[in-house]
Amino acid sequence: MTRRKILVSLMTVSLGLFISMNVAKAQVVSKTKMAGKVSVTMRVLPAETYQGANAEMKWDGGASAVTMNSTPKPNHHLVAFLKEGGKPVENASVMISYRELSPKKSDWKSLPVCRMHVAGKGMETAHFGNNLWLAKGEYEARVTVNKNPTVTFRFDLTK
């Protein structure tokens, strides 16, 4: 191997490790509120994979899934787990919007919401949301399920 090929290989591995470490460090947030009779648990997780042999999520409806090779590369997975009467809700019309509160307040942005479930676990793990890129900061997210009242969550990604 030439020096140049070795250098390119090392740089590629280093960049991959840097990205992996930053995604792995993504802060986890979980909060639950009631929207009418529906329990909405909003979670902010590290970005999830939808493709390949080791895919973590199985996309099964709604908007297209934001994949790990999207630009910008997603670092979080903003999702809503829904339950009614203690049972997971598999089918619903779900809208999610979010905005940054600090360091600079932004306008509301709509998240393209897809329905997914944990690969190999079935529809009892159904949830709604998508991958996205979020900078460190404080945020608000609004979740609307069917015709139930909208619930608003605040979360902090500064740690």
Phi, psi and chi 1 to 4 in degrees:
 res  aa     phi    psi   chi1   chi2   chi3   chi4
   1 MET       -  141.2 -120.9 -172.6 -156.4      -
   2 THR   -78.2  161.4   66.6      -      -      -
   3 ARG   -57.3  -40.1 -107.3 -166.3 -141.7  178.4
   4 ARG   -62.6  -45.2 -176.5  171.7 -176.5 -139.1
   5 LYS   -63.9  -39.9  -74.6 -177.3 -179.1  177.3
   6 ILE   -63.5  -44.4  -68.2  170.6      -      -
   7 LEU   -62.7  -44.5 -177.9   59.5      -      -
   8 VAL   -62.7  -42.5  167.7      -      -      -
   9 SER   -61.3  -45.1  -66.1      -      -      -
  10 LEU   -63.5  -41.2  -73.6  172.2      -      -
  11 MET   -65.2  -39.9  -71.9  173.2   55.9      -
  12 THR   -64.0  -45.4  -58.1      -      -      -
  13 VAL   -63.0  -43.8  168.5      -      -      -
  14 SER   -62.1  -44.2  -63.9      -      -      -
  15 LEU   -63.5  -42.5 -179.7   59.5      -      -
  16 GLY   -60.7  -42.8      -      -      -      -
  17 LEU   -65.3  -40.8  -73.3  171.9      -      -
  18 PHE   -61.4  -47.0  173.2   76.2      -      -
  19 ILE   -64.4  -44.9  -70.1  169.9      -      -
  20 SER   -59.3  -43.3  -64.1      -      -      -
  21 MET   -65.4  -39.8  -71.4 -173.1  -37.2      -
  22 ASN   -68.5  -39.0  -76.9  -24.4      -      -
  23 VAL   -68.0  -41.7  168.9      -      -      -
  24 ALA   -63.7  -28.1      -      -      -      -
  25 LYS   -83.4   -3.1  -72.9 -178.0 -178.2  178.1
  26 ALA   -54.7  133.1      -      -      -      -
  27 GLN   -71.1  142.0 -175.7  176.4  -18.8      -
  28 VAL  -101.5  130.5  174.0      -      -      -
  29 VAL  -127.3  139.5  175.1      -      -      -
  30 SER  -144.5  123.6 -178.3      -      -      -
  31 LYS  -141.2  145.2  -62.7 -177.7  176.8 -160.5
  32 THR  -125.6  137.8  -58.0      -      -      -
  33 LYS  -142.0  160.8  -69.4 -172.2  176.2 -177.8
  34 MET   -96.0  134.3  -66.2  -59.0  -66.9      -
  35 ALA  -118.7   91.5      -      -      -      -
  36 GLY    66.6 -125.2      -      -      -      -
  37 LYS   -93.1    3.1  -66.1 -178.8  179.0 -177.8
  38 VAL  -101.2  126.6  177.4      -      -      -
  39 SER   -83.9  124.4  166.6      -      -      -
  40 VAL  -113.3  115.3  178.9      -      -      -
  41 THR  -106.4  109.9  -60.4      -      -      -
  42 MET   -89.2  130.5 -171.8 -140.7   55.9      -
  43 ARG  -126.9  139.3  -69.0 -169.5  179.2  148.0
  44 VAL  -113.9  114.3 -175.9      -      -      -
  45 LEU  -124.1  170.1  -55.7  163.2      -      -
  46 PRO   -61.7  149.4  -22.2   32.0      -      -
  47 ALA   -52.7  144.8      -      -      -      -
  48 GLU  -113.2  153.0  -57.0  -89.0    9.9      -
  49 THR   -93.1  144.2   58.1      -      -      -
  50 TYR  -115.7  -10.1  -67.9   92.7      -      -
  51 GLN  -122.5  158.7  -58.5  169.5  -42.6      -
  52 GLY    88.8  173.6      -      -      -      -
  53 ALA   -63.5  -30.3      -      -      -      -
  54 ASN  -103.7   26.5  -64.2  -39.9      -      -
  55 ALA   -57.5  135.4      -      -      -      -
  56 GLU   -86.3  -32.2  -62.4  159.3  -58.6      -
  57 MET  -118.7  149.9  -68.7  -64.5  121.8      -
  58 LYS  -114.5  113.2  169.6   95.7  170.4   99.1
  59 TRP   -72.3  134.5  173.7   88.3      -      -
  60 ASP  -143.1   25.4   56.3   24.5      -      -
  61 GLY   155.1  168.7      -      -      -      -
  62 GLY    80.4 -149.9      -      -      -      -
  63 ALA   -64.4  163.1      -      -      -      -
  64 SER   -67.4  145.4  -64.7      -      -      -
  65 ALA   -72.3  138.5      -      -      -      -
  66 VAL   -83.2  114.7  174.3      -      -      -
  67 THR   -90.3  169.1   60.9      -      -      -
  68 MET   -67.6  -17.6  -62.8  -56.6  -81.9      -
  69 ASN   -97.3   13.7   59.7   -1.0      -      -
  70 SER   -72.5  160.4  -63.6      -      -      -
  71 THR  -117.8  125.3  -56.7      -      -      -
  72 PRO   -69.9  154.4   27.3  -31.8      -      -
  73 LYS   -63.1  124.1 -177.3  173.9  177.2   61.7
  74 PRO   -68.0  144.9   23.7  -30.4      -      -
  75 ASN  -121.2   -5.9   60.7  -10.0      -      -
  76 HIS  -137.8  162.3  -70.0   89.2      -      -
  77 HIS  -127.3  103.8 -170.6   64.9      -      -
  78 LEU   -98.1  112.6  178.2   59.9      -      -
  79 VAL  -139.1  158.7  -68.1      -      -      -
  80 ALA  -122.7  123.3      -      -      -      -
  81 PHE   -96.3  128.9  -72.4   82.1      -      -
  82 LEU  -114.9  138.4  -48.4  174.9      -      -
  83 LYS  -137.2  143.3  -73.0 -171.3  176.6 -177.9
  84 GLU  -135.3  125.9 -171.6  168.3   -2.2      -
  85 GLY    62.3   29.6      -      -      -      -
  86 GLY    80.1   -0.9      -      -      -      -
  87 LYS  -109.8  143.6  -63.7  179.3 -178.6  178.1
  88 PRO   -60.6  139.5  -18.0   27.7      -      -
  89 VAL   -89.8  121.8  173.9      -      -      -
  90 GLU   -94.6  -29.1  -64.2  177.6   11.3      -
  91 ASN  -128.1  125.2  -65.6  -61.0      -      -
  92 ALA  -163.5  157.4      -      -      -      -
  93 SER   -92.2  112.7  171.9      -      -      -
  94 VAL  -121.7  130.2  179.0      -      -      -
  95 MET  -119.5  134.8  -66.9 -175.1  -64.1      -
  96 ILE  -129.2  129.6  -60.0  174.3      -      -
  97 SER  -130.4  157.4   56.7      -      -      -
  98 TYR  -147.7  159.2   64.6   95.4      -      -
  99 ARG  -152.4  152.5   68.6  178.1  175.6  172.8
 100 GLU   -83.0  137.7 -176.7  177.8   29.1      -
 101 LEU  -101.6  -36.6  -63.8  174.1      -      -
 102 SER  -153.6  150.4   72.4      -      -      -
 103 PRO   -75.4  -16.1   24.2  -29.2      -      -
 104 LYS  -136.0  129.6 -176.0  170.4   88.8  173.4
 105 LYS   -71.3  134.3 -166.0  168.9 -169.1  175.5
 106 SER  -119.3  170.2   69.2      -      -      -
 107 ASP   -75.4  162.2  -68.9  -28.2      -      -
 108 TRP   -67.4  138.4  -72.5   98.7      -      -
 109 LYS  -121.5  139.1  -63.4  175.8 -172.2  166.8
 110 SER   -85.2  134.8  -69.2      -      -      -
 111 LEU   -91.1  129.2 -179.1   70.5      -      -
 112 PRO   -67.6  111.0   15.4  -18.3      -      -
 113 VAL   -90.6  123.0  176.1      -      -      -
 114 CYS  -115.5  158.5   66.1      -      -      -
 115 ARG   -97.7  138.1 -176.8 -180.0   73.8  176.5
 116 MET  -147.0  169.7   69.2 -154.0   88.0      -
 117 HIS  -145.2  161.5   62.7  -87.7      -      -
 118 VAL   -65.6  128.5  176.9      -      -      -
 119 ALA   -54.8  127.7      -      -      -      -
 120 GLY    81.2   -0.6      -      -      -      -
 121 LYS  -108.4  -11.8  -60.5  -69.1 -177.0 -178.1
 122 GLY    84.0  177.8      -      -      -      -
 123 MET   -70.1  -12.5  -70.9  -54.2  -67.4      -
 124 GLU   -66.1  -11.4   63.1  -87.4    4.8      -
 125 THR  -104.4   15.9   64.2      -      -      -
 126 ALA   -57.7  139.1      -      -      -      -
 127 HIS  -154.1  171.0   53.6  -73.1      -      -
 128 PHE  -130.1  136.7  -57.5   82.0      -      -
 129 GLY   151.8 -149.7      -      -      -      -
 130 ASN  -173.7  170.6 -139.7  -34.0      -      -
 131 ASN   -77.8  153.9  -74.2  -27.6      -      -
 132 LEU  -162.3  168.4   73.7  165.5      -      -
 133 TRP  -104.4  126.6 -174.6   87.0      -      -
 134 LEU  -128.7  132.4  -66.2  172.7      -      -
 135 ALA   -78.1  166.9      -      -      -      -
 136 LYS   -61.5  140.3  -73.9 -175.2  177.4 -178.3
 137 GLY   159.8 -174.7      -      -      -      -
 138 GLU  -106.4  140.3  -66.2  177.9   61.2      -
 139 TYR  -134.8  163.2  -68.5   85.3      -      -
 140 GLU  -125.5  143.6  -96.1 -176.6  -31.6      -
 141 ALA  -131.0  138.7      -      -      -      -
 142 ARG  -113.2  133.9  -66.3 -170.3  -63.3 -154.0
 143 VAL  -124.1  126.3 -180.0      -      -      -
 144 THR  -118.5  127.8  -54.3      -      -      -
 145 VAL  -118.3  118.6  179.0      -      -      -
 146 ASN    50.6 -128.3  -62.3  -31.3      -      -
 147 LYS  -105.8   18.8  -64.1 -177.7 -175.0 -136.5
 148 ASN   -75.2  161.4  -69.0  -55.5      -      -
 149 PRO   -60.3  145.7  -17.7   27.4      -      -
 150 THR   -71.2  138.8  -63.1      -      -      -
 151 VAL  -111.5  143.4  -70.3      -      -      -
 152 THR  -117.8  134.3  -56.9      -      -      -
 153 PHE  -120.0  141.7  -59.4   92.2      -      -
 154 ARG  -109.3  139.4  -71.1 -177.9   71.1  125.3
 155 PHE  -146.8  153.0   58.0   96.3      -      -
 156 ASP  -117.9  121.8 -175.3  -10.2      -      -
 157 LEU  -113.8   43.1  -62.5  176.9      -      -
 158 THR  -101.5   -4.5   57.5      -      -      -
 159 LYS   -84.8      -  -63.5  174.7 -174.6  173.0
